[in-house]
Amino acid sequence: MKLILQITLGVFLGSSASSLLQDVWQQHKAELQKAENEKVLAEQEKIREEQGRLFGNILQQSRQLNPATALTPPGDFIPDDAQTEKSKP
């Protein structure tokens, strides 16, 4: 009887330890994955900002080189909000 209790206790403790170890390992892997995802997102944001700055610089240079092609509204251009204000009583 004593041997059966020892075996039962050993199986219970072994199963509990295995389950706990598996949970800790999965949590550790999830934290590593989260850190990796944050790193990738930070790199993507950095690249996006750099491309935005580069695009802005190129646009500014093109306007300085040829002001005639700069985006300017035509003389008879009326913004939509100005039209709606005139139509109000």
Steps between C-alpha positions, in 0.01 A plus 500: 500500500784735588665433163178581314471834684861585418448419133176700492667797669796478259272493196295792633808711579660411167187596306464823694866593448477417130188713457654791690821478301308492173297809600815690598669404172201612291486830687872551439458429128204742483708775663783442253255511208344821635844662531587392145172642366560831678849515353367438148229764545758752623719431197203536265400830662858625470508406130159661444615827660822496300311445175257780589788738565667396176179546302449843658853603410459381141170685469650816645800478266277451197299809595818704542643386166186566299249728676270495195417135564437554869153406614306825494124525465363670189382860528130412484529227763243524779532262795196288580454652844489850350221395265291360783540817708372713210199275456398536867241775568 
